[in-house]
């Protein structure tokens, strides 16, 4: 029920944006847009998914399973789109990877966190570089870069350092002990997570070489640049001139706001933040809101539809695996 309420908040924010801009203004903006260029933006985003699936395949040492990697990554992105702070993406990526790529959950979680590590690193670097050229959002960019670097360190300690990852989990486990969960279930949770963390850090360290990490960094950088190019093309489709540097900082800041909002996939918060940032850079409100909705249609909703299609073939097994790996509702203490 709580998830339903959170989803309703996202829908409410999108509806609020549409009412604020005016449905007629949005329709008029889309009428003047070049649908050919919006199609180009869509193709760019599909290429982004391909790069991310190639990165996933490279990390799990299955780079030539192109179809399987694309399916797994799309399912993971779809799961992230409908979970707070996109946290379910890595988990479902790992579970889908076990079923489709035939890897262990530890390998899948390791790959997912390795991807996150380089995503945060690239975001931090791009924000720092963008802040040099754009004074308007310099303070916000620096704050975003600092937050991204903090996440880089956190992922490093969880994904590369067995001792620190277990230490972090033990702090979380202390909180779990305060919840109405029986002792046997708590022991099972502790055992599964500590074993999983050990396997995850072992795989990460076995994968870690200068050559491997450099290649993953290049793929991460390329995927983010293509994401920015996608938004730049959407601007072009609406015949709006804007610098590529501005697009970089707008897209990254909007994504950070979306994650910080803890709404599923940043729904609502990203659309509003994109619109606000567009206005900050001189784009009229109605046109900026239309561009934000168009970009989210190309990036968020198309991936979600693909995720639903792919999940329809694998969801039953995947959901069953999640149930096997976690614990059922019987863990609650008897009152």
C-alpha positions in Angstrom: 0.0 0.0 0.0 2.9 2.4 0.8 4.4 1.8 -2.6 1.0 2.7 -4.1 1.0 6.0 -2.3 4.5 6.8 -3.4 3.6 6.0 -7.0 0.5 8.3 -6.7 2.8 11.1 -5.5 4.9 10.7 -8.7 1.8 10.8 -10.9 0.5 13.8 -9.0 3.7 15.7 -9.6 3.6 14.9 -13.4 -0.1 15.9 -13.5 0.8 19.1 -11.6 3.5 19.9 -14.2 1.1 19.4 -17.1 -1.5 21.6 -15.5 1.1 24.2 -14.6 2.3 24.4 -18.2 -1.1 23.9 -19.7 -2.2 20.9 -21.8 -2.8 23.1 -24.9 0.7 24.6 -24.7 2.2 21.1 -24.5 0.1 20.0 -27.5 1.2 23.1 -29.5 4.9 22.5 -28.6 4.7 18.9 -29.8 3.0 20.0 -33.0 6.0 22.1 -33.9 8.5 19.5 -32.8 10.4 17.4 -35.4 9.4 13.8 -34.9 12.3 12.6 -37.0 14.7 14.1 -34.5 12.7 12.6 -31.6 13.2 9.2 -33.3 16.9 9.9 -33.5 16.9 10.7 -29.7 15.1 7.3 -29.1 17.7 5.5 -31.2 20.5 7.2 -29.2 18.9 6.0 -26.0 18.6 2.4 -27.3 22.3 2.7 -28.0 22.9 3.9 -24.5 21.2 0.7 -23.2 23.4 -1.3 -25.6 26.6 0.3 -24.1 25.4 -0.4 -20.6 24.6 -4.0 -21.5 28.1 -4.4 -23.1 29.6 -3.0 -19.9 27.5 -5.5 -17.9 28.6 -8.4 -20.1 32.2 -7.4 -19.9 32.2 -7.3 -16.1 30.6 -10.7 -15.8 33.0 -12.1 -18.5 30.2 -12.8 -21.0 30.6 -9.9 -23.5 29.4 -11.9 -26.5 26.0 -12.8 -25.0 24.6 -9.6 -26.6 21.0 -10.5 -26.6 21.0 -11.9 -23.0 23.0 -8.9 -21.7 20.6 -6.5 -23.3 17.6 -8.3 -21.8 19.1 -8.4 -18.3 20.2 -4.8 -18.4 16.8 -3.6 -19.7 15.0 -5.6 -16.9 17.4 -4.0 -14.4 16.7 -0.5 -15.7 13.0 -1.2 -15.7 13.2 -2.3 -12.0 15.2 0.8 -11.1 12.6 3.0 -12.8 9.9 1.8 -10.4 11.9 1.6 -7.1 12.9 4.4 -4.7 16.4 5.8 -5.6 16.5 3.0 -8.3 17.7 0.6 -5.6 15.9 -2.4 -7.1 17.8 -2.1 -10.3 21.0 -3.8 -9.1 19.2 -6.5 -7.2 16.9 -7.5 -10.1 19.9 -7.2 -12.5 21.7 -9.8 -10.3 18.7 -12.1 -10.1 18.0 -11.8 -13.9 21.7 -12.4 -14.5 21.6 -15.6 -12.5 18.6 -16.8 -14.5 19.6 -15.6 -18.0 23.5 -15.2 -17.9 23.9 -18.2 -15.6 26.1 -16.3 -13.1 26.0 -16.3 -9.3 24.1 -13.6 -7.4 27.4 -12.5 -5.9 28.8 -11.9 -9.4 25.7 -10.0 -10.5 25.7 -7.8 -7.4 29.4 -7.2 -7.9 28.8 -6.2 -11.5 25.9 -3.9 -10.6 27.9 -2.1 -7.9 30.9 -1.8 -10.2 28.7 -0.1 -12.7 27.4 2.2 -10.0 30.9 3.1 -8.9 31.9 4.3 -12.3 28.6 6.0 -13.0 29.0 8.1 -9.8 32.7 8.8 -10.7 31.8 10.0 -14.2 29.0 12.1 -12.9 31.4 13.8 -10.4 33.9 14.5 -13.0 31.4 16.0 -15.5 29.8 18.2 -12.7 33.2 19.5 -11.8 34.1 20.3 -15.4 30.7 21.8 -16.1 31.0 24.0 -13.0 34.1 25.6 -14.5 32.3 26.9 -17.5 28.8 27.6 -16.1 28.7 30.1 -13.2 24.9 30.0 -12.8 24.8 26.6 -11.2 28.4 26.4 -9.9 27.5 25.9 -6.3 24.9 23.3 -7.0 27.3 21.5 -9.4 30.0 21.4 -6.8 27.6 20.1 -4.1 26.4 17.4 -6.6 30.0 16.5 -7.3 30.8 16.1 -3.6 27.7 13.9 -3.1 28.7 11.8 -6.1 32.3 11.3 -4.7 30.8 10.3 -1.3 28.8 7.6 -3.1 32.0 6.5 -5.0 33.7 6.0 -1.6 30.7 4.2 -0.2 30.4 1.8 -3.2 34.1 1.2 -3.0 34.0 0.2 0.7 31.0 -2.1 0.0 32.1 -3.6 -3.3 35.9 -3.9 -2.9 36.6 -4.2 0.9 35.2 -7.3 2.6 35.9 -6.0 6.1 34.3 -2.6 5.6 31.3 -4.1 3.7 30.5 -6.5 6.5 31.1 -3.7 9.0 28.5 -1.5 7.2 26.1 -4.4 7.0 26.5 -5.2 10.7 25.5 -1.6 11.5 22.3 -2.1 9.4 21.8 -5.5 11.1 21.8 -3.8 14.4 18.7 -1.9 13.3 17.1 -5.0 12.0 17.4 -6.5 15.4 15.1 -3.8 16.7 12.4 -4.9 14.3 9.7 -7.5 15.0 11.7 -10.3 13.4 12.5 -13.6 15.2 16.0 -14.6 16.1 16.2 -17.5 13.6 15.2 -15.3 10.7 17.8 -12.7 11.8 20.5 -15.4 11.9 19.5 -16.5 8.4 19.6 -12.9 7.1 23.0 -12.3 8.7 24.4 -15.6 7.2 23.0 -14.9 3.7 24.2 -11.3 3.6 27.7 -11.9 5.0 28.3 -14.8 2.7 26.9 -12.8 -0.2 29.2 -9.8 0.6 32.2 -12.1 0.8 31.5 -13.6 -2.5 30.8 -10.2 -4.0 34.0 -8.6 -2.9 36.0 -11.7 -3.9 34.6 -11.5 -7.5 35.1 -7.7 -7.6 38.8 -8.1 -6.6 39.3 -10.9 -9.1 37.9 -8.7 -11.9 39.9 -5.7 -10.8 42.8 -5.0 -13.1 43.9 -1.7 -14.6 42.9 -2.8 -18.1 39.4 -4.0 -17.0 38.6 -0.9 -14.9 39.8 1.5 -17.7 37.5 -0.2 -20.2 34.6 0.0 -17.9 35.3 3.7 -17.2 35.4 4.4 -21.0 32.0 2.6 -21.4 30.5 4.5 -18.5 31.8 7.9 -19.8 30.5 7.1 -23.3 27.0 6.1 -22.1 26.7 9.3 -20.1 27.8 11.5 -23.0 25.3 9.7 -25.2 22.6 10.4 -22.6 23.5 14.0 -22.8 23.5 13.9 -26.6 20.0 12.4 -26.4 18.7 15.4 -24.5 20.6 17.7 -26.8 18.8 16.1 -29.8 15.4 16.5 -28.0 16.2 20.2 -27.7 17.1 20.3 -31.4 13.8 18.6 -32.2 11.9 21.5 -30.5 14.1 24.0 -32.3 15.7 25.3 -29.1 19.4 26.3 -29.1 21.4 25.4 -26.0 25.0 24.6 -25.3 26.0 21.0 -24.8 27.7 22.0 -21.5 24.4 23.3 -20.2 22.7 20.0 -21.3 25.3 18.0 -19.4 24.8 19.9 -16.1 21.0 19.9 -16.5 20.7 16.2 -17.1 23.1 15.2 -14.3 21.6 17.6 -11.7 18.0 16.4 -12.6 19.1 12.8 -12.1 20.7 13.6 -8.7 17.5 15.4 -7.6 15.4 12.4 -8.8 17.5 10.0 -6.8 17.4 12.3 -3.7 13.6 12.5 -3.9 13.4 8.7 -3.3 10.5 8.6 -5.7 10.3 5.6 -8.1 12.8 6.3 -10.9 12.5 10.0 -10.0 9.1 10.1 -11.6 7.7 13.6 -11.2 10.8 15.1 -9.5 13.0 14.7 -12.6 10.3 16.2 -14.9 9.9 19.2 -12.5 13.6 19.7 -12.0 14.4 19.4 -15.7 11.7 22.1 -16.4 13.1 24.4 -13.6 16.7 24.0 -14.9 15.6 24.7 -18.5 13.9 27.9 -17.3 17.1 28.8 -15.4 18.9 28.6 -18.7 16.4 30.8 -20.5 14.0 28.3 -22.0 10.3 29.4 -21.8 8.4 27.4 -19.2 5.9 25.8 -21.5 8.5 24.8 -24.0 10.9 23.6 -21.3 8.2 21.4 -19.7 7.3 19.9 -23.1 11.0 19.1 -23.7 11.2 17.5 -20.3 8.2 15.3 -21.0 9.4 14.4 -24.4 12.9 13.4 -23.1 11.3 11.3 -20.3 9.0 9.6 -22.9 12.1 8.7 -24.9 14.2 7.5 -22.0 12.1 6.5 -19.1 8.9 5.2 -20.6 10.3 3.4 -23.6 12.7 1.5 -21.3 9.9 0.7 -19.0 7.8 -0.8 -21.8 10.7 -2.8 -23.0 11.3 -4.0 -19.4 7.7 -5.1 -19.2 7.9 -7.0 -22.5 11.2 -8.8 -21.5 9.9 -9.4 -17.9 6.8 -11.1 -19.3 9.0 -14.0 -20.4 11.2 -14.1 -17.3 9.3 -12.5 -14.4 7.9 -15.7 -13.0 11.3 -17.3 -12.5 12.9 -14.1 -11.4 10.3 -13.4 -8.8 10.5 -17.0 -7.6 14.3 -16.6 -7.2 13.9 -13.4 -5.2 11.5 -15.2 -2.9 13.9 -18.1 -2.5 16.8 -15.8 -1.8 15.0 -13.7 0.8 12.6 -14.7 3.6 8.9 -15.0 3.5 6.5 -13.2 5.8 6.8 -15.9 8.4 9.9 -14.1 9.8 7.7 -11.8 11.9 7.7 -12.5 15.6 4.6 -13.9 17.1 2.8 -11.4 19.1 
